Amino acid sequence: MQPGAAAAMEPTPGPQEKYQLITRNLQEVLGEEKLMSILKERELKIYWGTATTGKPHVAYFVPMSKIADFLKAGCEVTILFADLHAYLDNMKAPWELLELRTRYYEQVIKAMLESIGVPLEKLRFVRGTDYQLSKEYTLDVYRLSSVVTQHDAKKAGAEVVKQVEHPLLSGLLYPGLQALDEEYLKVDAQFGGVDQRKIFTFAEKYLPSLGYAKRVHLMNPMVPGLTGSKMSSSEEDSKIDLLDRKEDVKKKLKKAFCEPGNVENNGVLSFIKHVLFPLKSEFVVLREEKWGGNKTYTAYEALEKDFAEQVVHPGDLKNSVEVALNKLLDPIREKFNCPELKKLSSAAYPTPSKAKPGEKGTKNSEPEDVIPSRLDIRVGKVISVEKHPDADSLYVEKIDVGEAEPRTVVSGLVHFVPKEQLQDRLVVLLCNLKPQKMRGVESQGMVLCASSVGEPRQVEPLDPPAGCCAGERVYVEGYEGGEPDEELKPKKKVFEKLQADFCISEDCVAQWKQRNFLTKLGTVSCKSLRGGSIS
């Protein structure tokens, strides 16, 4: 029997089966009823777009595996290389590199799809500039700009477009273009990460005002990177590049956050759930016979349960993912080993010394913008408080910030906050200052406090919202999506420059330039020091 004959004999899935394939592992679907009504009549037309900015990494296998699901469900799938979007997003792809990066993306995405067995002939590949520079599209951009408010455009792009102190007009255009893509690609649905949600709801609100239909929106969860936070092109340790050598894959997986029994923010488990299981419908944990030998899981939930109960060891899990991941990466490495694609890769992503004018954001260069997202501020829980053995005004605290071990922090709060008021309370901790010794004890962070303006001086530790957990990110409103510096360089004085605009509002809310400090549960505040400063 020919290979295609078996496939031809497989029963065609019905609308319900198609719906299950399309929506499995998604975090959210907007327009479920419309999706089902389309599936009862015909095949769904759907598109996934990617802005051609930083190099794609292994997290891109997550949307690729969903594209495989869409094709199994009979969908007509378009992949958009959003080159114009890449330029509009704070010039993450400089104009002179735009064509090179788009070519790189096209080659690497196709190689990824081939490595997981997705037939390319069933896909349509489109570049944004193929139609986004047309007269009709340009006129619609103007029409849209006449009905969209600045507030809505900025809000829509808050989690996708890079946030800077003095935003460019291009960032406000970005969400509108993505909304119009749905109409110009003639699709029923758009697929993306849940970080795109505000752009999707923006499209649902504004496309009908131009006489265009509201589309269905399908959202993947944001898969944690290897460090436990979002996998990002700009955070080297959080990601595995598609062209990383096998020894690099081993090294990065070895350092990956995979605490025994902890299934939260576990990038290794998430990769298994969202990539390896959908592709193979099983996962094999490789281990020595003395530890029980290999074990095959046919349901992700069973693997997660065994890991939570510490039946599966993190070391065995990482080794098993390493083997499976290298099988996916081998054909991509092989394809890019040819001289032509090696040349394309180095031209599209030149090293800092070869960077062309206007190129920003290479991994060895410092971010130019002094913005709040460069600060690694987290909720901490004070585990213990003791007087500093050699300084009457200092406490030495142990503070849990969601890491394997609590941090040691030295704070000058003895004369302002009784010891018993610090014990077991939640605080706000700046975590990426360079550690420094204070009277012989190394301090690994700074407890942020409100301070009165007048005399006598009063100091109150900032209060996270009730219900927060140790390790939760604290961010400034409008700067939710940025990646903090690994360590703030003292000579750059990033914290000091930002601190100059820290203050306490008349409602006792901590702010930077009148933008609130937030966690996912609400605002950061103090008890009583209205109009004070923050230090």
N, C-alpha and C positions, 0 to 999 in steps of 0.2 A: 504493500500500500504506500502510495506517495505521501510525504509529510503533510501536504496541504489537504489530503483527502480526509484525514482524521478530524482536522479542524472543521471541514465542511460538514461532517456528520454531527458535530456538536449542536445541541438544540439552541435556537436563538433565544436569548433571555427575554422575558416579558418585561413590561413597564416597572413592576415592583422590584424585580431582580436588577434591572438597570439602575433604578433609584438607589438600591442598597450599594451597588458598586460605586456609583458616582459620589455618594455621601459618606462612605465608610472612612473612619479616622479623621473626618473633618471636625473642626471646633464649632462652626456655625454655618447655617444656610439661611440666606435672606431670600424669600420667595419660594418656599417649599411647594405651595399649591400650584403655582405657575409651572414649576419644574415638572411636577407629576402630570399636569395637563398636557405639556409638550410631549413628554415621553409616551403618552397614550396615543398621540397622533403621528409622531415622526421622531427622527433622531435629533438629539440636542446639538446645537452649534455652540462651541465654547472656546474661549481664548485665555491663554496665560501669557503675560508679558514680563520681560525682565529688562531693567535698565542696564546698559552695557558700561558698568563702572569698574569696580574692583574685580579681581579674578574670581570666577566661580569656585566654590569649595564643595566638600562632600555633603553639606546640608542641601545643596541643589538636587541631590538624589531624592529628597522628600517630595518636591513637586513633580519630579520625573516619574516617581512611582505612582503618583496620582494620575498623571497623564496616561500611564499604562492602564489604570482602572477605567479612565474615560473611554479609551479605545476599546477595551473589552466590552464596555457598555454600548458600543456602537456610535459614540459621539464623533462629530466632525470637529477636529481640534486644530486650532491655529496657534502657533507660537510666534509672539511678537518680540523682535529685538528692538527695544525702545531706545534708539540711539539719541533722538532729540531730547527725551526725558533725562538721559544721562548728563547731557550738557546743561540743561535747565536746573538740575539739582546741584546748585552752587558750584557748577563747572567740575563735578567729580570726574568727568571725562573731558579734558580740554579739547577744543574744536579740532586742533591739528592731530589729535590721537583718536578722534571719534570713529573714523572709517576703520582704522586698524583694530580697535577694540571690538567693534561690531563683527568684523571678520573672525577675530579670536573667539568671541562668544558663539558664533554660528558653528565653528568647527568643534568647540569643546562640548556644547550642548548636544550636537549630533552624535559625538563620540560617547557621551553619557547614555543617551537613549539606546544606542547600539549595544552598549555593554550590558543593559538590562533587558535586551531582547525586544525593544519597541520598534516596529517596522516604520521606517521613515517615510515610505511612500503613502502612508495613511495620514500624514501630517502636512499642514500648510505652514510654510515659514515666510514671515513678512518683516520688513524693516520699517520702522516708523517713518523715516524720511521718504519712503516710497509713496506715501499718500499725505503725510502731514504738512507738506509744503504746497499742496494743491490750492487752487483758488477757492474751491468750495469749503475745504477744511478751514482755511485761514479766515474765511468769512464767518464760519460758525464759531471760531475762537472769539472774534469780535462780538458776535451776537451774545455769546455766553458771558463775556466780560461786562456786558451792559445790564445783566440781571443778577450776577453773583456779587455778594458783598465781600469787602476785603476781609472781614471777620471770618466768614464762612470758608473762604479760600485758604486762609492761614490755618484755621482749625482743621480743615480736611487734610492738609499736608503735614501736620504736626509730628506724626510718628514715622513719616517716610522721607520728607525733605529735610536735609541737614539744617538744624537750627543755629543761627548766628545772631550776634548782637544787633547788627544792622542788616536785616534780610534784604535780599535782592528781589526785584519784581518777578524774576524768572520763577522763583519758588512759589509765587502765588498763581502763576499760570499752570504749573505742573498738574494739579488735581483736575482742572478743566480739560486739559488735553487727554488725560487718562479716561475721563468720562466720555469724551467724544469718540475715543477709540472704539467703544462698544458699538456705536452706530456705524462707523466707517468700516469696521471689520465684519459687519452684518452678522453678529452673533446673538444668541439667546442669553448667554451667561458669561461672567468673568470669574476666573479662579485666581486666588492669591492667598497670601498669609493674612492672619487676623490683624496684623499691623496695618493692613490696607483698609480696615473697616470704615474709617472716617471718609476715605475717598469713595468707597462703595456707596455709603449713604448719601454723600454729596451728589454722586451720579444719579441716584434714585430721586433726589429732590429736584435737580436742575435739568436733566435731559427732557422730561415732559414739558418744561417751559419752552423748549425749542420745537415741540411737536414730535419728539422722539420717544420711543417706548422705554419703560422701566425694565431693566434686565434682572435676571437671577444672579445672586452673588454667593460664591462658594469659598469658604475660608479654612485654610489649614491652621493648626496651632503653631505657635512659634517654638521650634525645637531647641532645647538648650544646647549650648556649645560644650566643649570639653571642660571648660572651667566652671560650668554650672549656670552661666549667664547666656544671653543670646549668642549664637554662633555668628561671628562677624568677620568680614574681610579685613577690618582695621585692627582686630585684636588677634595677634599672631598665634598665641597659645590656645585660643578658643576653637581653632579650626584646623582641618587637615586639607591641604590643597590637593586638587585632582592630580597634580603631577609630582607630588611628594614622593621621595624614594621610600622603599620599604622600611629602611632603618629609621626614617623620619616618622613614618606612621607608627612604628613601634614605640619610639621615644615619646610622641605626643599622647598616644593612648596610655602609656605608663603613667604620665603626669595627670591624666584626666580625672576629674572629680567623680568618684564612684565609691562612696562610703558604704561599708558593709551594712546591708539591711535598709539603706536609704533609697527610696524610689523617687524622691522629689528632686527636681532640677538635675536629674541624672542623664547627661548627654549620651552616655553609652547605651543605656536602656532605651532612651528615646529613639536612637538611630535604629535599634533592632525593631522597635514597634512600628516606626513610620516608613522604614525602607526595606529592611531585610525580610520581615514577615510578609508584607504585601507582595513582594517579588517571588518568594519561594513557598509561602504558606507553612513554613516551618523554620526552626532555628536549632542548630546542633551546638550544645555546649561541650567543648573539647576538654577533657581532663584525664589525668593518669588513672590507671586501674585501681591504685590504692585509695583514690578518692571517689571510687564508684564508677569510673569509666565514662565514656561519652554518653550524653543524654539528649535525645531529640524531643523538642517541644513542638506541638502542632497548634498550640494556642498561646498567644502572648501573655494572657492573664495568668496562665500556669507558671510561666517563667518569672513574671513579676512577683507572684506569690512566693515562689521558692527563693528568689533573691531577698525579698523582705524578711523571710524566715531564716535567712543565712544558710540555706541549703546549697545555694550557688555562691561561690566565692568571687569577689571582684576580679581577682587575678585571672581566673578561668574565663570569666565573662569577657574581659578585655582581650585575652589571647584569641578567643573564638571570634570576636568582632574583627580583630586584626586579620585573621585568615579570610573571613568572608569579604571584608572590605578590599583587601588586596586583589581578590578575584574580580571585583568590579573595576578596580583601578588599572589592572594590568593591560587591558586592551586600549585604554585611554593613553597610558604611558607609551605604549608601543606606537600608537598613531602619531603622537607628538614627538617621537624620536627622530622623525625625518627632518632633513635640513630646512625644508621650506617652512614647516610649522615651528621649528625652533627659532627661526629668524622672525616669524610673525609674533611669537610670544615675547621675545626680547624687545621688539619694536613697539608693541602695544603697551608693554609695561617696562619701560626703561628703568635701570637702576638709578638711584638719586644722582650719581655723578654724571649720568647721561641724560637726565631729565630735560625735556624741552621747555622753553619759556611758557609759563602759565601752569606747568604741571604741579599738582599739590598732592598731599596725602600719602606719599610713599612711606613705607614702614619705618625708615630711618630718619624721617623728618619730623620736626615738632609741629603740632597743630598751630596754625597762626592765630586763631581766634581765641581770645580769653573769654570763655563762656562757661556758665555754671556746670554744664554736663561733663566738664573735665575734672570736677571734684567727685571723689568716691565717698559719698555720704550715706551712712547706713544707720538703721535703728540698732541700738545695742542694749543689752540687759546687764546691769551691774551685778556680778556674781559675788564679789567681795570688795571691801573697802578697808584700808589700813592707813595709819599715819606714816608718812615717809620717815624712815629711820634717821635721816640727816637733815630734815627741813621741816620746821614747825608749820609752815603754811601750805604744805603739799600733801595730798592724798596719793596713795598708790592703789589703783583699782584693777580688778580683773573683769573684763567686759566681753560678753559673748556677742559676736557680730555674725553668727551663722557659719563660722569656720570650724575646722577640726579642733582647734584649741582656742580658749579665750585670749584676748589681747591684754597686755599690760599697758596701762595708761596712767600717766602722772598728771594730776590736775591741781591747780592752785585754788581750791575751793574750801579749804579748812575754815577760813574766817567768814564764809558766806552760807555754807550748806552743812547742817549737822550730818554726821556720819550715818545715823540711822535713816535719814531722809534719802540718802543715796543708795543704800543697800536694797537690792532687788528691784529697783525702779528702771524704767525704760529711759534711755537717753538718745541723743543724736550725736553720732561720732564721725568725724572726718578721718578717713582710713588711709588715704594715699599721700600723706605728708611723709617726708623722709624721716625714719625713726631717729630720735636723738636722745642722748643721755641727759637727765635732769638730776643733778646732784648724785650721780652714780647709778641711777636706775634708768634703763632705756624705756622711753615712752613710744608706743606704737600707734598713737592716734591722738586726737584732740576732741574732748567733749565740748560741743558748741553750746554756748550760754547766752542768754539775754543779759545786758548790762545797763544800768540806769545812766542817764546823762549827767545828772547833778551829784552833789555830795549830800549826805554820805553815800558812798557807792553801794549799790545793791546788785546782786548777781543771782540769776535763776537758770538752771539747766533747761534747755528747750524740751518741750513735751511732744513726742510723737502722738498721733491719734490713738485712742483706746483700741485695743485689739490687735495692734501691730505685733509682729514676731521679730525676734532677733535676726538681723541680716537683711531685712527688707530695705530696698533702695529708697533713699530720699532724694528728690529731684526738684528743680525749679520749674514752675509752670511754663510750658512752651519748650522745654528742653528735655523732654522725657526720653527721646530716642538716642541721645549721644552716648559715646563710650568714654568713661573716665580714663585719665592718664594712669598708667601702671604706678608711677611714682612722680609726684610733683617735684620738679627741679628747683632747689632753693634760689638759684640765681635768676630764674625766670619770674619769680614772685607772682605766680598765677593766683594763689589763694589771697595774697595781700591785695592784689588789684581788684579781685572780686569782692573781698570783704569790705572794701571801701563803700560799697553800695548795699551792704547788708543792713537791715533795720527791722524794728518791731513796729507793726502798724498800730493804729488807734484801737483796733480790735484784738490786739495782742497776738497777731499772726506774724510769723517769721517771713521776711520778704527779701528779694533782691530786685532792685529797681521796680518796686511795686508789683512784682510777680511773686506769688505765694510759694513757699516751700511745701511740698506735698509728698505723701505716700499714696499707695493705691486706696487707702482708707480715708484720706482727707488731709486737712492742713496741719502743719507743725506750728506750735504756739508756745507761749510762756504764760505764767499765771497772772502777772500784774504789771509788768514793766512797759507800759505803753510808750511808744516813741523812742525806745531804747536802741542801743546798738547790739551787734552780735559778735562775739569773740570766742 
